[in-house]
Amino acid sequence: STTITGHDYIFSGYGIVTTDLWRRCFLVLLAFFFFYQITQVVTMEYFPQYVPNVGFSIFAKEDAETKKLNEEQTAKRAAHNEQVRAYDKLLEGKKKSEQVETERPYRKTFTWEKLNYTVPVPGGTRRLLHNVYGFVKPGTLTAVMGASADSGAGKTTCLDVLAQRKNIGVISGDLLVDGRPLTSEFARGTAYAEQMDVHEATTTVREAMRFSAYLRQPAEVSIGEKNSYVEEIIELLELQDLSEAIVFCLGVEAKKRLTIGVELASKPELLVFLDEPTSGLDAQSAWNLVRFLRKLADQGQAILCTIHQPSSLLFESFDRLLLLETGGETIYFGDIGDDSSIIREYFSRHGALCPPNVNPAEYMLEAIGAGVTPRVGHRDWKDIWLDSPEYSAVIKEIEEIKEQGLAHPEPDAQKLRPYATSFFYQLKLVVGRNNRAVWRSPDYIFSRLFVCMFNSLWLSLSFLQLGTSLRDLQFRVFAIFWITFIPSLIMSQIQPLFIFNRRTFIREFSSRMYSPYAFVVGQLLSEIPYNILIAIGYWVLMVYPMHFGQGEAGLNGTGFQLLIIIFMILFGVSLGQLIAALSPSVQVAVLFNPFISMILATFCGVAIPYPDLISFWRSWLYELNPYT
């Protein structure tokens, strides 16, 4: 017979019975499974890698400028210790606050009327805010509290709606600045400190504040003025000792202060929003933070923040309170008073007498039925508020604020623009920050360099000093084809960083710091220099050991191969960023990489020759494949 079966061939050549292959393979796979599981358990037990919990601060190396600035900050702090201690005291009385107010330049007032907010839910809609009235005057610290711990209380929802941070649902009502509708500059004229402290992890405290100041303050303001203002913010937040500290090693309180500082660096003309600034802080840190807010308000800044179960001392630091219950109904809006006297009197007038030794913030929640005890009284507190003279006074005061605001001249419409700086200035700063972040993250580049160099080296060691035969030509073609696997290695590494940077971008874009185009282009440009160096290293380890350049052009002819390697690496960077931009998380992004890499490598005409491709794939997928 001229044919031989595969069973006989394997048995004759290797002594293996094909019917026993599955048993042998199963046992080997089982052995590998238990081996790796035991190895993992032993490694985790005796060589644990804990989640980083940095107990020390890492500082960037000072240059001449930062050294001089830090010395000035130290001298200022030593000279103003008495003034800093003086800020620990609350306002001494209404006379002092009125005196400070008369000395301030005019600032606009933010008001809202009949504010309603509904969101779509399965089966219909849900109302989260209902006919909410209020205002925030310059130089005041206003708190927003919810009458329950769940999201239905509406305090964070109210803050997001007022700050124009909601992109779903229906918002109705009047949001006015000095009696005029909001303009495109509202987001840039306000600051919003989110509950989550999201920052570029490799920047210093001073660099983070300067980045915000450069991009959010008007372009007409000089760099020197912006830097001077940042130094004032650092001094105000008492971050002098941490001005050159890297962000990722900061403690919870320091990060919270940095979040506020980044927003204040924009020099907001209108309002500062803060979403639960004391969350996650201990009592002393919370008091320090509220003391900073009180200091800002005393200097004329309007502040609106949500707060959850404050102590009596923290509660008395606020000027006004907006209290909401489930469904976004208003329970109270008005002054708190010295020792909470005004709000105590309001609740006691309606049957809820707060004992002098009880925290009024906690008692009023108990009184309205938000605690473990039944509510005080038979009427709903939202109905009590609507029938109260305080409600009528709020409506009247809002009308007076609108009249006073409309009396001032309207701002020039030509000056209204969504961003404070030009696109190219935004791109310059974004690329500079990205380059600095990559430089301070050597493991990010070195890991990619190692993977690419390792693959190129081992491939070259398999085909050392190739000749000019047909078989050697096939080996060279295989080595060049192996370049197509580089993007799949790069994509899985670049996506986590891109998605993390996107979180920072979302916060910064919401404040109209820079455009999405600057972010995307900046992410790509910052990758190019290092990836060109990696491509050169890969090319050197491939060309010389494998003895390329034996043709008529010599080694000069291998320059085209270098160009192809550069293009393939940059293609992997851009494709990885594209997939990351379309994916909600890293876990989803990495699922696309094997599938896309397989499609690109399979239908480019090498793994399956062009004549052997099915006409369906050959007619469109082969033509669309960038590897073709």
C-alpha positions in Angstrom: 0.0 0.0 0.0 1.2 3.5 -0.8 -0.6 5.1 2.2 -0.2 4.8 5.9 -2.7 5.8 8.5 -1.9 8.4 11.1 -2.4 5.9 13.9 0.2 3.5 12.4 2.6 6.4 11.7 2.5 7.7 15.3 2.7 4.2 16.8 5.7 3.2 14.6 7.6 6.4 15.0 6.9 7.2 18.7 5.3 4.1 20.2 2.1 6.1 21.1 -1.4 4.7 20.8 -3.7 7.4 19.6 -6.6 6.1 21.7 -4.5 6.7 24.8 -3.6 10.3 23.9 -6.5 11.9 25.8 -5.6 10.0 29.0 -2.0 11.2 28.8 -2.9 14.7 28.0 -5.6 14.9 30.8 -3.1 13.7 33.4 -0.5 16.2 32.3 -3.0 19.0 32.3 -4.2 17.9 35.7 -0.7 17.8 37.0 0.0 21.3 35.7 -3.2 22.6 37.3 -2.4 21.4 40.7 1.3 22.4 40.4 0.4 26.0 39.5 -2.3 26.2 42.2 0.0 25.0 44.9 2.7 27.3 43.6 0.3 30.3 43.8 -0.8 29.4 47.3 2.7 29.0 48.6 3.9 32.3 46.9 1.0 34.3 48.3 1.5 32.8 51.7 5.3 33.4 52.0 5.8 36.3 49.6 2.6 38.4 50.0 2.2 41.5 47.8 0.0 43.8 49.8 -2.0 46.6 48.3 0.2 49.7 48.6 -0.6 51.6 51.8 2.1 54.2 51.7 3.0 55.3 55.2 5.5 57.9 54.0 5.6 60.7 51.5 7.6 60.7 48.3 8.8 64.1 47.2 9.9 65.3 43.7 13.4 66.7 43.4 13.5 70.4 44.0 14.8 72.7 41.3 15.9 76.3 41.9 12.3 77.7 41.5 10.6 75.2 43.8 13.3 75.5 46.4 12.9 79.2 46.5 9.1 78.9 46.7 9.3 76.3 49.5 11.6 78.6 51.5 9.2 81.5 51.1 6.3 79.2 52.2 8.2 78.2 55.3 9.0 81.8 56.1 5.3 82.9 55.7 4.1 80.1 57.9 6.6 81.0 60.6 5.5 84.7 60.4 1.8 84.1 60.4 1.4 81.4 63.1 -0.7 83.8 65.2 -3.0 84.5 62.3 -3.4 80.8 61.5 -4.4 80.1 65.1 -6.8 83.0 65.0 -8.7 81.2 62.1 -9.6 78.4 64.6 -12.2 80.7 66.1 -15.7 81.1 64.6 -17.2 84.4 63.6 -17.5 86.6 66.7 -20.8 88.0 65.7 -23.0 89.5 63.0 -21.3 92.9 63.3 -18.0 91.5 62.3 -19.4 89.5 59.4 -21.2 92.6 58.1 -18.0 94.6 58.3 -16.1 92.0 56.3 -18.9 91.8 53.8 -18.9 95.6 53.1 -15.1 95.5 52.4 -15.5 92.7 49.7 -15.8 93.5 46.0 -19.1 92.7 44.4 -19.7 89.0 43.7 -22.6 87.4 41.9 -25.3 85.4 43.7 -26.6 82.0 42.6 -30.3 81.3 43.1 -32.6 78.4 42.2 -36.5 78.3 42.1 -39.0 75.5 41.6 -36.2 73.0 41.0 -37.5 69.6 39.9 -35.6 66.6 38.7 -37.0 63.3 37.4 -35.1 60.3 36.0 -36.3 57.4 33.9 -36.7 54.1 35.8 -38.2 50.8 34.6 -41.9 51.3 34.3 -41.9 55.1 34.3 -40.1 58.0 36.0 -39.0 58.8 39.5 -38.9 62.3 41.0 -35.7 63.0 42.9 -36.2 66.8 43.5 -39.5 68.6 44.0 -39.9 72.4 44.0 -36.6 73.2 45.8 -35.8 76.9 46.4 -32.6 78.4 47.7 -29.6 80.7 47.1 -25.9 81.0 48.0 -24.6 84.4 48.8 -20.9 85.4 48.5 -19.1 84.9 51.8 -21.4 82.2 53.1 -21.0 78.5 53.8 -24.2 76.6 53.0 -24.8 73.0 53.9 -27.0 70.5 52.1 -28.2 67.6 54.3 -30.4 64.7 53.5 -33.0 63.2 55.9 -31.9 59.6 55.1 -28.7 57.8 54.4 -29.8 56.5 51.0 -29.6 58.2 47.6 -33.3 59.0 47.8 -32.6 61.9 50.2 -31.4 63.9 47.3 -28.5 65.9 48.7 -25.9 64.8 46.2 -28.5 64.8 43.5 -29.3 68.4 44.3 -25.7 69.4 44.3 -25.1 67.7 40.9 -28.2 69.4 39.4 -27.2 72.8 40.7 -23.6 72.3 39.4 -25.0 71.2 35.9 -23.3 67.8 36.3 -26.4 65.6 35.3 -26.6 64.3 31.8 -29.7 62.1 32.2 -33.3 62.9 33.3 -35.4 66.0 33.0 -34.5 69.2 35.0 -37.0 72.0 35.3 -37.0 75.2 37.2 -34.9 78.4 37.2 -31.2 78.4 37.8 -30.0 82.0 37.8 -26.9 84.0 38.4 -27.8 87.6 39.4 -31.3 87.0 38.0 -29.9 85.9 34.6 -29.9 82.4 33.0 -26.7 80.3 33.1 -24.2 80.8 30.3 -21.6 78.5 28.9 -19.1 80.0 31.3 -21.0 78.7 34.4 -18.9 75.5 34.6 -15.7 77.4 34.4 -16.8 80.1 36.9 -17.6 77.4 39.5 -15.6 74.8 41.2 -16.8 71.3 42.0 -14.8 69.1 44.5 -16.1 65.6 44.0 -16.3 63.0 46.8 -13.8 60.8 45.2 -10.3 62.3 45.1 -9.2 61.6 41.5 -5.9 63.1 40.5 -3.0 62.4 38.2 -1.0 60.1 40.6 2.5 61.2 39.6 2.2 64.9 39.9 3.1 66.9 42.9 0.7 69.0 44.9 2.1 72.3 43.4 2.0 70.9 39.9 -1.6 69.7 40.2 -2.7 73.2 41.4 -0.7 75.0 38.7 -2.1 72.8 36.0 -5.6 73.8 37.1 -4.7 77.5 37.4 -3.0 77.6 34.0 -6.0 76.1 32.2 -8.9 77.5 34.1 -7.9 81.1 34.9 -8.3 83.5 32.0 -5.5 83.4 29.4 -5.0 87.2 29.9 -3.7 86.5 33.4 0.1 86.1 33.4 1.9 83.0 34.5 3.5 84.9 37.4 0.1 85.9 38.8 -1.2 82.4 38.5 1.8 81.0 40.3 1.4 83.5 43.0 -2.2 82.6 43.5 -1.3 78.9 43.7 1.2 79.7 46.5 -1.6 81.5 48.3 -3.8 78.5 48.0 -1.0 76.2 49.3 -0.7 78.5 52.3 -4.4 78.7 52.8 -4.8 74.9 52.9 -1.6 74.5 55.0 0.0 72.2 52.4 3.4 73.9 52.6 5.2 70.7 53.9 3.6 68.7 51.1 3.9 71.1 48.1 6.5 68.8 46.4 4.9 65.5 47.6 3.8 63.0 44.9 0.0 62.7 44.9 -0.3 58.9 45.2 1.4 58.8 48.6 -0.7 61.5 50.2 -3.1 60.6 53.1 -6.8 60.9 53.0 -7.0 64.4 54.5 -4.2 65.7 52.4 -5.9 64.4 49.2 -9.1 66.0 50.2 -7.4 69.3 50.7 -5.7 68.9 47.4 -9.0 68.2 45.7 -10.3 71.5 47.1 -7.1 73.3 46.3 -7.2 72.2 42.6 -10.7 73.6 42.4 -9.8 76.8 44.2 -6.7 77.3 41.9 -9.2 78.0 39.1 -10.1 81.2 41.1 -13.9 80.6 40.8 -15.8 83.8 40.6 -19.1 82.4 41.5 -19.4 79.3 43.7 -17.6 76.3 45.1 -19.4 73.0 45.2 -18.2 70.2 47.5 -19.7 66.7 47.7 -19.3 65.4 51.3 -15.8 66.8 51.9 -15.6 65.2 55.3 -16.4 61.7 54.3 -13.7 59.2 55.2 -12.0 61.6 57.6 -11.7 61.3 61.4 -13.1 63.9 63.7 -9.9 66.1 63.8 -9.4 65.9 60.1 -13.0 66.8 59.4 -12.8 69.8 61.8 -9.6 71.0 60.1 -11.3 70.7 56.7 -14.4 72.6 57.8 -12.1 75.2 59.3 -10.5 75.7 55.9 -13.9 76.1 54.3 -14.9 78.6 57.0 -11.7 80.5 56.2 -12.5 80.6 52.5 -16.1 81.8 53.2 -14.7 84.6 55.4 -12.6 85.8 52.5 -15.8 86.2 50.4 -16.1 82.8 48.6 -19.6 81.3 48.2 -19.5 77.6 49.2 -22.2 75.0 48.9 -21.5 71.5 50.1 -23.2 68.3 51.1 -22.5 66.9 54.6 -23.6 63.8 56.4 -24.2 63.6 60.2 -21.9 66.5 61.2 -21.0 67.0 64.9 -22.5 70.0 66.6 -19.2 71.9 66.3 -19.1 71.3 62.5 -22.7 72.1 62.1 -22.4 75.5 63.8 -19.6 76.4 61.3 -22.1 76.7 58.5 -24.2 79.8 57.8 -27.2 78.2 56.2 -28.8 74.8 55.8 -30.8 73.2 53.0 -32.5 70.1 54.5 -34.1 67.6 52.2 -36.1 64.5 52.8 -36.8 61.4 50.7 -38.1 62.4 47.3 -36.3 65.7 47.2 -38.8 67.6 49.4 -37.6 70.6 51.3 -37.8 70.5 55.0 -35.9 73.7 55.8 -33.8 76.3 54.1 -32.4 79.2 56.1 -29.9 80.5 58.6 -28.5 78.3 61.3 -27.6 81.0 63.8 -25.1 81.2 66.6 -25.2 78.0 68.6 -27.8 76.8 66.1 -30.3 79.2 67.7 -32.3 80.0 64.6 -32.9 76.4 63.5 -33.5 75.3 67.1 -36.2 78.0 67.4 -37.8 76.9 64.1 -38.2 73.3 65.1 -39.2 74.1 68.7 -41.9 76.4 67.4 -43.4 73.3 65.7 -43.2 71.0 68.6 -39.6 69.6 68.3 -37.7 71.1 71.2 -34.0 70.2 71.0 -32.4 69.7 74.4 -29.3 71.9 75.0 -27.0 68.9 75.4 -28.0 67.3 72.1 -26.5 67.7 68.7 -29.1 69.8 66.8 -28.1 68.2 63.4 -28.9 64.7 64.8 -32.0 65.8 66.7 -33.7 67.5 63.7 -33.2 64.3 61.7 -34.8 62.3 64.5 -37.6 64.9 64.7 -38.6 64.6 61.1 -38.6 60.8 61.3 -35.3 60.1 59.6 -33.9 58.2 62.6 -35.1 55.2 64.6 -37.8 57.1 66.4 -41.2 58.3 65.0 -41.3 61.8 63.8 -42.5 64.6 66.1 -45.9 65.9 65.3 -48.8 64.8 63.1 -48.0 66.9 60.0 -45.4 66.2 57.4 -42.5 68.6 57.9 -42.5 69.5 54.2 -46.0 70.8 54.6 -45.0 72.7 57.7 -42.2 74.3 55.7 -44.5 75.4 52.9 -46.8 77.1 55.4 -44.1 78.7 57.4 -43.1 82.4 57.2 -39.5 81.3 56.6 -40.6 79.9 53.3 -42.2 83.1 52.3 -39.1 85.0 53.4 -36.9 82.8 51.2 -39.2 83.5 48.1 -39.1 87.3 48.9 -35.3 87.3 49.4 -34.7 85.5 46.1 -36.8 88.1 44.3 -34.7 90.9 45.9 -31.4 89.1 44.9 -32.7 88.9 41.3 -33.6 92.6 41.3 -30.2 93.6 42.7 -28.4 91.4 40.2 -30.3 92.7 37.2 -29.4 96.2 38.3 -25.7 95.4 37.5 -24.6 95.5 33.8 -24.8 92.3 31.8 -21.4 90.7 31.0 -20.0 91.1 27.5 -21.4 88.2 25.4 -18.2 88.2 23.2 -16.1 87.1 26.2 -18.2 84.1 26.9 -16.4 80.9 25.9 -16.3 77.3 27.1 -12.6 77.2 27.7 -10.3 79.8 29.2 -7.3 79.0 26.9 -6.7 78.0 23.3 -6.6 74.5 22.0 -2.8 74.5 21.4 -2.1 75.8 24.9 -4.2 73.1 26.3 -2.4 70.5 24.2 1.0 71.8 25.3 0.2 71.5 29.0 -1.6 68.1 28.6 1.3 66.6 26.7 3.8 68.1 29.2 1.9 66.5 32.1 1.7 63.1 30.3 5.4 63.2 29.5 6.2 63.9 33.1 3.9 61.1 34.3 5.6 58.6 32.0 9.0 59.7 33.1 8.1 59.2 36.7 6.6 55.8 36.0 9.7 53.9 34.7 8.1 50.5 35.2 5.4 51.5 32.5 8.0 51.9 29.8 10.6 49.4 31.0 8.0 46.6 31.1 7.1 47.3 27.4 10.8 47.6 26.5 11.6 44.3 28.2 8.8 42.4 26.5 9.6 43.7 23.0 13.4 43.2 23.4 12.9 39.8 24.9 10.7 38.7 22.0 13.1 40.1 19.4 16.1 38.5 21.0 14.7 35.0 21.4 13.4 35.1 17.8 16.8 36.1 16.6 18.5 33.4 18.6 16.3 30.9 16.8 17.5 32.1 13.4 21.1 33.3 13.9 23.2 34.3 10.8 20.8 33.3 8.1 22.1 32.8 4.6 20.6 33.5 1.2 18.8 30.2 0.6 15.1 29.9 -0.1 14.6 28.4 3.4 16.5 31.3 5.0 14.2 33.7 3.1 11.2 31.9 4.6 12.7 32.3 8.0 13.2 36.1 7.4 9.6 36.4 6.2 8.5 34.6 9.4 10.5 37.0 11.5 9.0 40.0 9.8 5.5 38.5 10.2 6.2 38.1 13.9 6.1 41.9 14.1 2.4 41.7 13.7 2.1 40.3 17.3 3.7 43.4 18.9 0.4 45.4 18.9 -1.3 42.7 20.9 1.4 42.9 23.6 1.2 46.7 23.8 -2.6 46.9 23.8 -3.0 45.0 27.0 -0.4 47.2 28.7 -1.6 50.6 27.6 -5.3 50.2 28.3 -5.3 50.3 32.1 -3.3 53.6 32.1 -5.6 55.1 29.5 -8.8 54.2 31.4 -7.3 55.6 34.6 -6.3 58.8 32.9 -9.9 59.0 31.5 -11.2 59.1 35.0 -9.1 62.2 35.7 -10.1 63.7 32.3 -13.8 63.3 33.1 -13.4 65.3 36.3 -11.3 68.0 34.5 -13.5 68.2 31.4 -16.6 68.7 33.6 -14.8 71.9 34.8 -14.1 72.9 31.2 -10.4 72.6 31.9 -9.5 71.4 28.4 -11.2 69.8 25.4 -11.5 66.0 24.7 -9.4 66.5 21.6 -6.5 67.8 23.7 -6.8 64.7 26.0 -6.8 62.2 23.1 -4.1 63.8 21.1 -2.0 64.3 24.2 -2.3 60.7 25.2 -1.0 59.6 21.8 1.8 62.2 21.5 3.3 61.3 24.9 3.7 57.7 23.8 5.5 58.4 20.5 9.1 59.1 21.7 9.5 56.1 23.9 7.9 53.8 21.4 10.2 54.9 18.7 13.1 54.0 21.0 11.6 50.6 21.6 11.1 50.1 17.9 14.8 50.9 17.2 15.9 48.4 19.9 13.6 45.7 18.4 15.0 46.4 15.0 18.6 46.2 16.1 18.1 42.9 17.9 16.4 41.5 14.8 18.5 42.8 11.9 22.0 42.1 13.1 21.8 38.7 14.7 19.7 37.3 11.8 22.1 38.8 9.3 19.6 41.0 7.4 20.9 43.3 4.7 22.6 40.8 2.3 20.8 42.2 -0.7 22.0 44.8 -3.2 21.1 47.7 -0.9 22.9 46.2 2.1 21.9 47.3 5.6 20.5 50.5 4.1 17.7 48.4 2.8 16.6 47.4 6.3 15.5 51.0 7.1 12.1 50.2 5.6 11.8 47.3 8.2 12.5 49.9 10.9 9.7 52.0 9.5 7.3 49.1 9.6 8.2 48.3 13.2 7.6 51.9 14.2 4.3 51.9 12.5 3.2 48.6 14.0 4.1 49.7 17.6 2.3 53.0 17.1 -0.6 51.2 15.6 -0.8 49.0 18.7 -0.8 52.2 20.9 -3.5 53.9 18.9 -5.6 50.7 18.6 -5.3 50.0 22.4 -6.4 53.5 23.2 -9.3 53.2 20.8 -10.5 50.0 22.5 -10.0 51.5 25.9 -12.0 54.6 24.9 -14.9 52.5 23.8 -14.8 50.2 26.9 -16.3 51.0 30.3 -13.6 49.3 32.3 -10.2 47.5 32.0 -11.9 44.1 32.4 -14.0 44.7 29.3 -11.2 46.3 27.2 -8.9 43.3 27.6 -11.6 40.9 26.3 -11.4 42.5 22.9 -7.6 42.1 22.5 -7.3 38.4 21.6 -10.2 38.5 19.2 -9.0 41.6 17.3 -5.4 40.4 17.2 -6.5 37.0 15.9 -8.6 38.6 13.1 -5.7 40.9 12.1 -3.1 38.2 12.0 -5.3 35.6 10.3 -6.8 37.5 7.4 -3.8 39.5 6.3 -2.8 36.9 3.6 0.1 35.3 5.4 -1.3 32.8 7.9 -3.8 31.9 5.2 -2.5 32.8 1.7 -4.6 35.1 -0.4 -5.7 32.4 -2.9 -6.9 30.1 -0.1 -9.1 32.7 1.6 -12.8 32.2 1.3 -14.2 34.7 -1.2 -16.4 36.2 1.5 -13.5 37.2 3.7 -11.2 38.1 0.7 -13.8 40.5 -0.7 -13.9 42.9 2.3 -12.0 41.8 5.4 -8.7 41.2 3.6 -9.0 44.7 2.1 -9.9 46.4 5.4 -7.1 44.6 7.4 -4.3 47.1 8.1 -1.8 44.2 8.2 -2.5 43.4 4.6 
